[in-house]
Amino acid sequence: MSYTDQILNCRDCNQEFTFTAGEQEFFASRGLTNAPSRCPSCRSARKQQGGGQGRGGYSRGGNGGYRSEPRQMYTAICASCGNEAQVPFQPREDRPVYCSDCFQNQRDSHSGGRGARW
């Protein structure tokens, strides 16, 4: 398919910008069918401020949905091998906690080697 440069108007700043043939080809190669509605500078500014929504229409929050600080980890003793393990949740007395190796072994033995159930 042959592409030609298009002149579009930015929905944010109302300035004209060129949607080049190369950009159109790139969009098409990624399966994108709509032309951009913002000029490159407004797209960049929106990306910097974390605007827009994640896939599925759910907002990703002000920091893009990623933690800005390290996750708190807790020390626990593995219920299977007795080694010390670091887990991302507060261990409870009524639930066993496993190190990553034993957790994977538990998971594999419960699935019968079939992988995930879903």
The first five atom37 places (N, CA, C, CB, O) and aatype in JSON, in Angstrom:
{
  "aatype": [12, 15, 18, 16, 3, 5, 9, 10, 2, 4, 1, 3, 4, 2, 5, 6, 13, 16, 13, 16, 0, 7, 6, 5, 6, 13, 13, 0, 15, 1, 7, 10, 16, 2, 0, 14, 15, 1, 4, 14, 15, 4, 1, 15, 0, 1, 11, 5, 5, 7, 7, 7, 5, 7, 1, 7, 7, 18, 15, 1, 7, 7, 2, 7, 7, 18, 1, 15, 6, 14, 1, 5, 12, 18, 16, 0, 9, 4, 0, 15, 4, 7, 2, 6, 0, 5, 19, 14, 13, 5, 14, 1, 6, 3, 1, 14, 19, 18, 4, 15, 3, 4, 13, 5, 2, 5, 1, 3, 15, 8, 15, 7, 7, 1, 7, 0, 1, 17],
  "atom_mask": [
    [1, 1, 1, 1, 1],
    [1, 1, 1, 1, 1],
    [1, 1, 1, 1, 1],
    [1, 1, 1, 1, 1],
    [1, 1, 1, 1, 1],
    [1, 1, 1, 1, 1],
    [1, 1, 1, 1, 1],
    [1, 1, 1, 1, 1],
    [1, 1, 1, 1, 1],
    [1, 1, 1, 1, 1],
    [1, 1, 1, 1, 1],
    [1, 1, 1, 1, 1],
    [1, 1, 1, 1, 1],
    [1, 1, 1, 1, 1],
    [1, 1, 1, 1, 1],
    [1, 1, 1, 1, 1],
    [1, 1, 1, 1, 1],
    [1, 1, 1, 1, 1],
    [1, 1, 1, 1, 1],
    [1, 1, 1, 1, 1],
    [1, 1, 1, 1, 1],
    [1, 1, 1, 0, 1],
    [1, 1, 1, 1, 1],
    [1, 1, 1, 1, 1],
    [1, 1, 1, 1, 1],
    [1, 1, 1, 1, 1],
    [1, 1, 1, 1, 1],
    [1, 1, 1, 1, 1],
    [1, 1, 1, 1, 1],
    [1, 1, 1, 1, 1],
    [1, 1, 1, 0, 1],
    [1, 1, 1, 1, 1],
    [1, 1, 1, 1, 1],
    [1, 1, 1, 1, 1],
    [1, 1, 1, 1, 1],
    [1, 1, 1, 1, 1],
    [1, 1, 1, 1, 1],
    [1, 1, 1, 1, 1],
    [1, 1, 1, 1, 1],
    [1, 1, 1, 1, 1],
    [1, 1, 1, 1, 1],
    [1, 1, 1, 1, 1],
    [1, 1, 1, 1, 1],
    [1, 1, 1, 1, 1],
    [1, 1, 1, 1, 1],
    [1, 1, 1, 1, 1],
    [1, 1, 1, 1, 1],
    [1, 1, 1, 1, 1],
    [1, 1, 1, 1, 1],
    [1, 1, 1, 0, 1],
    [1, 1, 1, 0, 1],
    [1, 1, 1, 0, 1],
    [1, 1, 1, 1, 1],
    [1, 1, 1, 0, 1],
    [1, 1, 1, 1, 1],
    [1, 1, 1, 0, 1],
    [1, 1, 1, 0, 1],
    [1, 1, 1, 1, 1],
    [1, 1, 1, 1, 1],
    [1, 1, 1, 1, 1],
    [1, 1, 1, 0, 1],
    [1, 1, 1, 0, 1],
    [1, 1, 1, 1, 1],
    [1, 1, 1, 0, 1],
    [1, 1, 1, 0, 1],
    [1, 1, 1, 1, 1],
    [1, 1, 1, 1, 1],
    [1, 1, 1, 1, 1],
    [1, 1, 1, 1, 1],
    [1, 1, 1, 1, 1],
    [1, 1, 1, 1, 1],
    [1, 1, 1, 1, 1],
    [1, 1, 1, 1, 1],
    [1, 1, 1, 1, 1],
    [1, 1, 1, 1, 1],
    [1, 1, 1, 1, 1],
    [1, 1, 1, 1, 1],
    [1, 1, 1, 1, 1],
    [1, 1, 1, 1, 1],
    [1, 1, 1, 1, 1],
    [1, 1, 1, 1, 1],
    [1, 1, 1, 0, 1],
    [1, 1, 1, 1, 1],
    [1, 1, 1, 1, 1],
    [1, 1, 1, 1, 1],
    [1, 1, 1, 1, 1],
    [1, 1, 1, 1, 1],
    [1, 1, 1, 1, 1],
    [1, 1, 1, 1, 1],
    [1, 1, 1, 1, 1],
    [1, 1, 1, 1, 1],
    [1, 1, 1, 1, 1],
    [1, 1, 1, 1, 1],
    [1, 1, 1, 1, 1],
    [1, 1, 1, 1, 1],
    [1, 1, 1, 1, 1],
    [1, 1, 1, 1, 1],
    [1, 1, 1, 1, 1],
    [1, 1, 1, 1, 1],
    [1, 1, 1, 1, 1],
    [1, 1, 1, 1, 1],
    [1, 1, 1, 1, 1],
    [1, 1, 1, 1, 1],
    [1, 1, 1, 1, 1],
    [1, 1, 1, 1, 1],
    [1, 1, 1, 1, 1],
    [1, 1, 1, 1, 1],
    [1, 1, 1, 1, 1],
    [1, 1, 1, 1, 1],
    [1, 1, 1, 1, 1],
    [1, 1, 1, 1, 1],
    [1, 1, 1, 0, 1],
    [1, 1, 1, 0, 1],
    [1, 1, 1, 1, 1],
    [1, 1, 1, 0, 1],
    [1, 1, 1, 1, 1],
    [1, 1, 1, 1, 1],
    [1, 1, 1, 1, 1]
  ],
  "atom_positions": [
    [[0.84, -1.18, 0.0], [0.0, 0.0, 0.0], [0.89, 1.25, 0.0], [-0.96, 0.0, 1.23], [1.94, 1.28, 0.65]],
    [[0.47, 2.24, -0.72], [1.23, 3.48, -0.84], [0.67, 4.53, 0.13], [1.2, 4.0, -2.29], [-0.54, 4.74, 0.2]],
    [[1.57, 5.17, 0.85], [1.16, 6.19, 1.82], [1.66, 7.55, 1.36], [1.7, 5.86, 3.24], [2.7, 7.66, 0.73]],
    [[0.9, 8.59, 1.69], [1.32, 9.96, 1.4], [1.18, 10.77, 2.68], [0.48, 10.61, 0.24], [0.32, 10.48, 3.51]],
    [[2.03, 11.78, 2.84], [1.97, 12.63, 4.03], [0.58, 13.25, 4.17], [3.04, 13.74, 3.96], [-0.05, 13.63, 3.18]],
    [[0.11, 13.33, 5.41], [-1.19, 13.95, 5.71], [-0.97, 15.1, 6.68], [-2.19, 12.9, 6.31], [-0.13, 15.01, 7.57]],
    [[-1.72, 16.16, 6.5], [-1.7, 17.29, 7.43], [-2.89, 17.11, 8.36], [-1.75, 18.69, 6.67], [-4.03, 17.05, 7.92]],
    [[-2.6, 17.03, 9.67], [-3.64, 16.84, 10.68], [-3.62, 17.99, 11.67], [-3.44, 15.49, 11.42], [-2.62, 18.72, 11.75]],
    [[-4.7, 18.18, 12.41], [-4.77, 19.19, 13.47], [-4.73, 18.51, 14.82], [-6.05, 20.05, 13.33], [-5.44, 17.54, 15.06]],
    [[-3.89, 19.03, 15.71], [-3.75, 18.49, 17.06], [-5.01, 18.81, 17.87], [-2.49, 19.06, 17.76], [-5.5, 19.94, 17.84]],
    [[-5.52, 17.82, 18.58], [-6.72, 18.03, 19.38], [-6.44, 18.85, 20.64], [-7.32, 16.69, 19.76], [-7.38, 19.4, 21.22]],
    [[-5.19, 18.94, 21.07], [-4.86, 19.7, 22.27], [-4.49, 21.16, 21.96], [-3.71, 19.04, 23.0], [-5.04, 22.08, 22.58]],
    [[-3.58, 21.37, 21.02], [-3.08, 22.72, 20.75], [-3.62, 23.32, 19.45], [-1.58, 22.71, 20.71], [-3.34, 24.48, 19.14]],
    [[-4.37, 22.55, 18.68], [-4.96, 22.97, 17.41], [-3.93, 23.35, 16.34], [-5.87, 24.12, 17.64], [-4.29, 23.98, 15.35]],
    [[-2.67, 23.0, 16.53], [-1.64, 23.27, 15.53], [-1.65, 22.16, 14.49], [-0.24, 23.4, 16.19], [-1.94, 21.0, 14.8]],
    [[-1.32, 22.53, 13.25], [-1.18, 21.52, 12.22], [0.12, 20.74, 12.42], [-1.21, 22.18, 10.82], [1.12, 21.29, 12.87]],
    [[0.07, 19.46, 12.1], [1.28, 18.65, 12.11], [1.18, 17.63, 10.97], [1.48, 17.93, 13.48], [0.09, 17.32, 10.5]],
    [[2.33, 17.13, 10.55], [2.37, 16.2, 9.42], [2.47, 14.77, 9.93], [3.57, 16.52, 8.49], [3.35, 14.42, 10.72]],
    [[1.54, 13.95, 9.47], [1.56, 12.51, 9.72], [2.23, 11.91, 8.48], [0.09, 11.91, 9.97], [1.58, 11.69, 7.46]],
    [[3.53, 11.65, 8.59], [4.32, 11.28, 7.42], [3.97, 9.89, 6.9], [5.8, 11.35, 7.76], [3.38, 9.07, 7.61]],
    [[4.36, 9.64, 5.68], [4.14, 8.33, 5.07], [4.86, 7.26, 5.87], [4.61, 8.33, 3.59], [4.34, 6.16, 6.05]],
    [[6.06, 7.57, 6.35], [6.81, 6.61, 7.16], [6.11, 6.29, 8.46], [0.0, 0.0, 0.0], [6.07, 5.13, 8.88]],
    [[5.54, 7.31, 9.11], [4.79, 7.08, 10.35], [3.55, 6.24, 10.06], [4.39, 8.42, 11.0], [3.2, 5.36, 10.84]],
    [[2.89, 6.53, 8.95], [1.7, 5.76, 8.59], [2.04, 4.29, 8.37], [1.04, 6.34, 7.34], [1.31, 3.39, 8.8]],
    [[3.15, 4.06, 7.71], [3.59, 2.69, 7.48], [3.91, 1.99, 8.8], [4.81, 2.67, 6.55], [3.58, 0.82, 8.99]],
    [[4.57, 2.72, 9.71], [4.89, 2.17, 11.03], [3.6, 1.82, 11.78], [5.74, 3.17, 11.85], [3.48, 0.72, 12.34]],
    [[2.64, 2.74, 11.8], [1.36, 2.49, 12.48], [0.7, 1.24, 11.9], [0.42, 3.71, 12.35], [0.23, 0.39, 12.64]],
    [[0.66, 1.15, 10.57], [0.02, 0.01, 9.91], [0.72, -1.3, 10.28], [0.01, 0.2, 8.38], [0.07, -2.33, 10.46]],
    [[2.06, -1.26, 10.37], [2.8, -2.48, 10.7], [2.51, -2.97, 12.11], [4.29, -2.25, 10.53], [2.69, -4.15, 12.42]],
    [[2.05, -2.06, 12.96], [1.7, -2.42, 14.34], [0.21, -2.7, 14.5], [2.12, -1.3, 15.28], [-0.26, -2.95, 15.61]],
    [[-0.53, -2.66, 13.4], [-1.96, -2.93, 13.45], [-2.79, -1.75, 13.92], [0.0, 0.0, 0.0], [-3.97, -1.91, 14.24]],
    [[-2.19, -0.56, 13.95], [-2.92, 0.63, 14.38], [-3.63, 1.23, 13.18], [-1.96, 1.67, 15.03], [-3.01, 1.5, 12.15]],
    [[-4.93, 1.45, 13.31], [-5.71, 1.91, 12.17], [-6.07, 3.39, 12.25], [-6.97, 1.11, 12.06], [-6.42, 3.98, 11.23]],
    [[-6.0, 3.99, 13.42], [-6.35, 5.4, 13.58], [-5.12, 6.28, 13.48], [-7.06, 5.63, 14.92], [-4.04, 5.92, 13.94]],
    [[-5.3, 7.44, 12.85], [-4.22, 8.43, 12.79], [-4.07, 9.06, 14.17], [-4.51, 9.52, 11.69], [-5.04, 9.1, 14.93]],
    [[-2.89, 9.57, 14.51], [-2.71, 10.22, 15.8], [-3.57, 11.49, 15.87], [-1.22, 10.57, 16.05], [-3.75, 12.18, 14.87]],
    [[-4.11, 11.77, 17.05], [-4.93, 12.97, 17.2], [-4.16, 14.11, 17.86], [-6.17, 12.64, 18.03], [-4.68, 15.22, 17.97]],
    [[-2.93, 13.84, 18.29], [-2.09, 14.87, 18.92], [-0.79, 15.0, 18.15], [-1.82, 14.52, 20.42], [-0.28, 14.03, 17.59]],
    [[-0.25, 16.22, 18.13], [1.04, 16.45, 17.49], [2.14, 15.8, 18.34], [1.3, 17.99, 17.3], [1.9, 15.48, 19.51]],
    [[3.32, 15.61, 17.77], [4.4, 14.95, 18.53], [4.72, 15.63, 19.85], [5.64, 14.89, 17.68], [4.98, 14.95, 20.84]],
    [[4.72, 16.97, 19.91], [5.06, 17.64, 21.17], [3.97, 17.43, 22.22], [5.29, 19.14, 20.93], [4.28, 17.26, 23.4]],
    [[2.7, 17.45, 21.82], [1.62, 17.21, 22.79], [1.59, 15.75, 23.23], [0.27, 17.6, 22.18], [1.28, 15.46, 24.39]],
    [[1.91, 14.83, 22.3], [2.0, 13.41, 22.69], [3.1, 13.21, 23.71], [2.26, 12.53, 21.45], [2.93, 12.49, 24.7]],
    [[4.24, 13.86, 23.47], [5.37, 13.74, 24.39], [5.03, 14.32, 25.76], [6.61, 14.44, 23.81], [5.33, 13.72, 26.79]],
    [[4.4, 15.49, 25.76], [4.01, 16.13, 27.03], [3.01, 15.26, 27.79], [3.41, 17.53, 26.77], [3.1, 15.13, 29.01]],
    [[2.07, 14.68, 27.08], [1.06, 13.82, 27.72], [1.72, 12.57, 28.3], [-0.04, 13.42, 26.71], [1.35, 12.12, 29.39]],
    [[2.67, 12.02, 27.58], [3.38, 10.84, 28.06], [4.18, 11.17, 29.32], [4.32, 10.29, 26.97], [4.21, 10.38, 30.26]],
    [[4.83, 12.34, 29.34], [5.63, 12.76, 30.5], [4.79, 12.92, 31.75], [6.35, 14.07, 30.19], [5.23, 12.57, 32.85]],
    [[3.57, 13.44, 31.61], [2.72, 13.64, 32.79], [1.92, 12.41, 33.15], [1.79, 14.8, 32.56], [1.11, 12.45, 34.08]],
    [[2.12, 11.32, 32.42], [1.43, 10.07, 32.77], [-0.02, 10.1, 32.39], [0.0, 0.0, 0.0], [-0.81, 9.31, 32.91]],
    [[-0.41, 10.99, 31.48], [-1.8, 11.08, 31.06], [-2.19, 9.89, 30.22], [0.0, 0.0, 0.0], [-1.34, 9.09, 29.83]],
    [[-3.45, 9.78, 29.96], [-3.94, 8.67, 29.16], [-4.29, 7.5, 30.04], [0.0, 0.0, 0.0], [-4.15, 7.56, 31.27]],
    [[-4.73, 6.46, 29.42], [-5.17, 5.31, 30.18], [-4.44, 4.09, 29.7], [-6.67, 5.12, 30.06], [-3.99, 4.0, 28.56]],
    [[-4.32, 3.13, 30.6], [-3.71, 1.86, 30.23], [-4.66, 1.07, 29.37], [0.0, 0.0, 0.0], [-5.78, 1.51, 29.09]],
    [[-4.22, -0.07, 28.95], [-5.07, -0.92, 28.11], [-6.32, -1.31, 28.87], [-4.31, -2.17, 27.65], [-6.29, -1.49, 30.08]],
    [[-7.4, -1.43, 28.16], [-8.67, -1.83, 28.77], [-9.4, -0.66, 29.4], [0.0, 0.0, 0.0], [-10.47, -0.86, 29.98]],
    [[-8.87, 0.54, 29.31], [-9.57, 1.71, 29.82], [-9.37, 1.97, 31.3], [0.0, 0.0, 0.0], [-10.01, 2.87, 31.84]],
    [[-8.54, 1.23, 31.95], [-8.3, 1.46, 33.37], [-7.18, 2.46, 33.54], [-7.97, 0.15, 34.09], [-6.14, 2.35, 32.89]],
    [[-7.38, 3.41, 34.41], [-6.35, 4.42, 34.64], [-5.17, 3.79, 35.35], [-6.91, 5.59, 35.46], [-5.34, 2.96, 36.24]],
    [[-3.96, 4.18, 34.94], [-2.76, 3.62, 35.54], [-2.25, 4.48, 36.66], [-1.69, 3.44, 34.51], [-1.22, 4.17, 37.25]],
    [[-2.93, 5.55, 36.98], [-2.5, 6.4, 38.09], [-1.42, 7.37, 37.66], [0.0, 0.0, 0.0], [-0.93, 7.31, 36.53]],
    [[-1.06, 8.26, 38.57], [-0.12, 9.33, 38.28], [1.28, 8.87, 37.98], [0.0, 0.0, 0.0], [2.01, 9.56, 37.27]],
    [[1.69, 7.71, 38.49], [3.06, 7.27, 38.25], [3.12, 6.16, 37.21], [3.7, 6.81, 39.54], [4.09, 5.4, 37.19]],
    [[2.11, 6.07, 36.36], [2.14, 5.09, 35.3], [1.85, 3.67, 35.75], [0.0, 0.0, 0.0], [2.04, 2.73, 34.98]],
    [[1.37, 3.49, 36.98], [1.04, 2.18, 37.48], [2.22, 1.42, 38.05], [0.0, 0.0, 0.0], [2.1, 0.24, 38.39]],
    [[3.36, 2.08, 38.17], [4.55, 1.42, 38.68], [4.91, 1.98, 40.04], [5.74, 1.58, 37.7], [4.66, 3.16, 40.32]],
    [[5.48, 1.14, 40.89], [5.86, 1.59, 42.23], [7.05, 2.53, 42.15], [6.19, 0.38, 43.12], [8.0, 2.29, 41.4]],
    [[6.99, 3.6, 42.92], [8.11, 4.53, 42.93], [9.09, 4.18, 44.05], [7.61, 5.96, 43.1], [10.21, 4.7, 44.07]],
    [[8.7, 3.32, 44.96], [9.59, 2.9, 46.04], [9.68, 1.38, 46.05], [9.08, 3.43, 47.41], [8.77, 0.71, 45.54]],
    [[10.73, 0.83, 46.6], [10.86, -0.64, 46.64], [9.75, -1.26, 47.48], [12.23, -1.05, 47.2], [9.3, -0.68, 48.46]],
    [[9.32, -2.42, 47.08], [8.27, -3.13, 47.79], [8.81, -3.65, 49.12], [7.71, -4.29, 46.95], [9.94, -4.13, 49.19]],
    [[8.0, -3.55, 50.15], [8.43, -4.05, 51.45], [8.4, -5.57, 51.43], [7.53, -3.51, 52.58], [7.41, -6.18, 51.02]],
    [[9.49, -6.18, 51.88], [9.59, -7.63, 51.92], [9.65, -8.07, 53.38], [10.84, -8.13, 51.14], [10.13, -7.33, 54.25]],
    [[9.16, -9.27, 53.64], [9.13, -9.83, 54.99], [9.93, -11.13, 55.01], [7.66, -10.07, 55.47], [9.97, -11.87, 54.03]],
    [[10.56, -11.38, 56.13], [11.32, -12.6, 56.3], [10.41, -13.66, 56.91], [12.56, -12.36, 57.18], [9.67, -13.39, 57.85]],
    [[10.49, -14.87, 56.37], [9.7, -15.99, 56.88], [10.54, -17.26, 56.75], [8.34, -16.13, 56.1], [11.54, -17.28, 56.03]],
    [[10.13, -18.3, 57.44], [10.77, -19.6, 57.36], [9.9, -20.5, 56.48], [10.99, -20.23, 58.78], [8.7, -20.64, 56.72]],
    [[10.52, -21.1, 55.48], [9.8, -21.96, 54.54], [9.21, -23.16, 55.28], [10.74, -22.44, 53.4], [9.91, -23.84, 56.04]],
    [[7.92, -23.41, 55.07], [7.23, -24.52, 55.73], [7.68, -25.87, 55.19], [5.73, -24.36, 55.56], [7.4, -26.9, 55.81]],
    [[8.36, -25.9, 54.05], [8.77, -27.16, 53.46], [10.22, -27.5, 53.77], [8.57, -27.11, 51.97], [10.51, -28.58, 54.29]],
    [[11.14, -26.58, 53.45], [12.57, -26.91, 53.61], [13.21, -26.27, 54.84], [13.32, -26.47, 52.38], [14.32, -26.64, 55.21]],
    [[12.53, -25.32, 55.48], [13.06, -24.68, 56.68], [14.04, -23.55, 56.44], [0.0, 0.0, 0.0], [14.55, -22.96, 57.39]],
    [[14.29, -23.23, 55.18], [15.19, -22.12, 54.87], [14.48, -20.78, 55.04], [15.74, -22.25, 53.45], [13.25, -20.7, 55.02]],
    [[15.28, -19.74, 55.19], [14.73, -18.4, 55.29], [14.28, -17.95, 53.9], [15.76, -17.41, 55.89], [14.96, -18.2, 52.91]],
    [[13.12, -17.28, 53.83], [12.59, -16.79, 52.56], [12.16, -15.34, 52.71], [11.4, -17.67, 52.08], [11.76, -14.92, 53.79]],
    [[12.25, -14.6, 51.63], [11.75, -13.22, 51.58], [10.45, -13.24, 50.79], [12.81, -12.25, 50.93], [10.42, -13.72, 49.66]],
    [[9.38, -12.72, 51.39], [8.07, -12.72, 50.73], [7.49, -11.31, 50.74], [7.11, -13.72, 51.43], [7.79, -10.53, 51.64]],
    [[6.65, -10.96, 49.75], [6.11, -9.61, 49.65], [4.81, -9.4, 50.43], [5.87, -9.28, 48.22], [4.05, -8.48, 50.13]],
    [[4.55, -10.24, 51.42], [3.34, -10.1, 52.23], [3.67, -10.44, 53.68], [2.2, -11.03, 51.69], [4.67, -11.09, 53.96]],
    [[2.82, -9.98, 54.58], [3.01, -10.24, 56.0], [2.6, -11.68, 56.28], [2.17, -9.23, 56.88], [1.42, -12.01, 56.16]],
    [[3.54, -12.56, 56.65], [3.18, -13.95, 56.93], [2.21, -14.06, 58.12], [4.45, -14.78, 57.22], [2.27, -13.27, 59.07]],
    [[1.32, -15.06, 58.04], [0.38, -15.32, 59.12], [0.66, -16.7, 59.7], [-1.1, -15.21, 58.63], [1.16, -17.58, 59.0]],
    [[0.33, -16.86, 60.96], [0.58, -18.14, 61.64], [-0.26, -19.28, 61.07], [0.31, -17.99, 63.12], [0.17, -20.44, 61.1]],
    [[-1.46, -18.98, 60.56], [-2.37, -20.03, 60.12], [-2.16, -20.47, 58.66], [-3.78, -19.57, 60.3], [-2.88, -21.34, 58.18]],
    [[-1.18, -19.87, 57.96], [-0.93, -20.2, 56.56], [0.54, -20.55, 56.35], [-1.34, -19.04, 55.64], [1.41, -19.83, 56.84]],
    [[0.84, -21.62, 55.63], [2.25, -21.95, 55.37], [2.85, -20.96, 54.39], [2.37, -23.39, 54.81], [2.17, -20.43, 53.51]],
    [[4.13, -20.71, 54.54], [4.88, -19.85, 53.63], [6.01, -20.69, 53.05], [5.44, -18.56, 54.37], [6.67, -21.44, 53.77]],
    [[6.22, -20.56, 51.74], [7.24, -21.34, 51.07], [8.27, -20.42, 50.42], [6.61, -22.26, 50.03], [7.95, -19.3, 50.0]],
    [[9.52, -20.89, 50.35], [10.52, -20.18, 49.57], [10.15, -20.33, 48.1], [11.98, -20.72, 49.86], [9.27, -21.13, 47.78]],
    [[10.79, -19.59, 47.23], [10.39, -19.62, 45.82], [10.55, -21.01, 45.2], [11.2, -18.61, 45.03], [9.71, -21.42, 44.39]],
    [[11.6, -21.75, 45.56], [11.79, -23.09, 45.0], [10.69, -24.04, 45.46], [13.15, -23.64, 45.4], [10.1, -24.75, 44.64]],
    [[10.4, -24.05, 46.76], [9.37, -24.95, 47.28], [7.98, -24.54, 46.79], [9.41, -24.97, 48.82], [7.13, -25.39, 46.55]],
    [[7.76, -23.24, 46.65], [6.48, -22.77, 46.13], [6.27, -23.3, 44.7], [6.41, -21.22, 46.15], [5.19, -23.78, 44.37]],
    [[7.3, -23.22, 43.88], [7.2, -23.71, 42.51], [6.97, -25.22, 42.49], [8.47, -23.35, 41.72], [6.19, -25.72, 41.68]],
    [[7.65, -25.95, 43.39], [7.44, -27.4, 43.48], [6.01, -27.73, 43.9], [8.44, -28.03, 44.47], [5.39, -28.64, 43.35]],
    [[5.49, -26.99, 44.87], [4.1, -27.18, 45.32], [3.14, -26.93, 44.17], [3.77, -26.23, 46.52], [2.2, -27.68, 43.94]],
    [[3.41, -25.87, 43.45], [2.54, -25.48, 42.34], [2.57, -26.55, 41.24], [2.98, -24.12, 41.77], [1.52, -26.92, 40.71]],
    [[3.76, -27.04, 40.91], [3.89, -28.06, 39.88], [3.19, -29.36, 40.28], [5.36, -28.32, 39.58], [2.54, -30.0, 39.46]],
    [[3.33, -29.74, 41.54], [2.73, -31.01, 41.99], [1.2, -30.92, 42.04], [3.28, -31.4, 43.39], [0.52, -31.92, 41.82]],
    [[0.66, -29.73, 42.33], [-0.79, -29.58, 42.39], [-1.43, -29.49, 41.0], [-1.14, -28.34, 43.19], [-2.6, -29.83, 40.83]],
    [[-0.67, -29.03, 40.01], [-1.22, -28.9, 38.66], [-1.05, -30.19, 37.85], [-0.53, -27.73, 37.92], [-1.58, -30.3, 36.74]],
    [[-0.34, -31.15, 38.39], [-0.13, -32.41, 37.69], [0.72, -32.25, 36.45], [0.0, 0.0, 0.0], [0.63, -33.05, 35.52]],
    [[1.55, -31.21, 36.43], [2.43, -30.99, 35.3], [1.72, -30.39, 34.09], [0.0, 0.0, 0.0], [2.29, -30.33, 33.0]],
    [[0.48, -29.95, 34.28], [-0.31, -29.42, 33.17], [-0.1, -27.93, 32.96], [-1.77, -29.69, 33.4], [-0.61, -27.37, 31.98]],
    [[0.63, -27.27, 33.83], [0.75, -25.81, 33.73], [-0.41, -25.16, 34.44], [0.0, 0.0, 0.0], [-1.06, -25.77, 35.29]],
    [[-0.67, -23.93, 34.1], [-1.75, -23.18, 34.76], [-3.1, -23.76, 34.39], [-1.69, -21.69, 34.36], [-3.27, -24.34, 33.32]],
    [[-4.06, -23.61, 35.3], [-5.41, -24.17, 35.09], [-6.27, -23.26, 34.23], [-6.09, -24.42, 36.42], [-7.32, -23.7, 33.75]],
    [[-5.89, -22.04, 34.02], [-6.76, -21.12, 33.3], [-6.22, -20.76, 32.0], [-7.01, -19.91, 34.07], [-6.84, -19.99, 31.26]]
  ]
}
